[in-house]
Amino acid sequence: MDLWECYKHSVFLCHQELGDDISFAIISAQNPLGTLCLQPQNLRLDCEFENELHQHGWPYRRLIGASPDLSFKESSWAVLCDKRRALELAKRYQQNAIYWVDHGELYLVPALFGHREEHLGAFRPRQIRLDD
């Protein structure tokens, strides 16, 4: 399966459910261009990304994007900003795509890929609550 198809099946591991009454982006800084990186490089990218979010003053929350069988996991961020800014961030961190959640509906939005935005259905069924 190609990366775009894999992205369409992602689930999201959250410590706290994200509500249906807001719009936000889900962005990762890890594994640029879909190339798997070693943990130290991914941690560095993740820290840089969090620092940038903090500097912008956008509300954000950590979550994990994962394959449905949880065999692949990638640290990500739910970011309350507009879609244009989310795509700018994704491009700066060489991410192929972002997820956009608009009032409970999940969309896969290309950043570097040449695909069209796709509606993936409701976001809530893709959230997996992590117990602390």
FENRAMO-V191755 format. One record per run of one state. SS is the DSSP state (hx for helix, st for strand, lp for the rest). FROM is the first residue (numbers start at 0). TO is the last residue. Records with the same first field share a line. If there is no record, write none. Layout:
BEGIN
SS = FROM-TO + FROM-TO
END
This chain:
BEGIN
lp = 0-1 + 7-9 + 14-21 + 27-30 + 34-37 + 56-58 + 66-71 + 79-81 + 92-95 + 102-103 + 110-116 + 122-122 + 129-131
hx = 2-6 + 31-33 + 38-55 + 82-91 + 123-125
st = 10-13 + 22-26 + 59-65 + 72-78 + 96-101 + 104-109 + 117-121 + 126-128
END
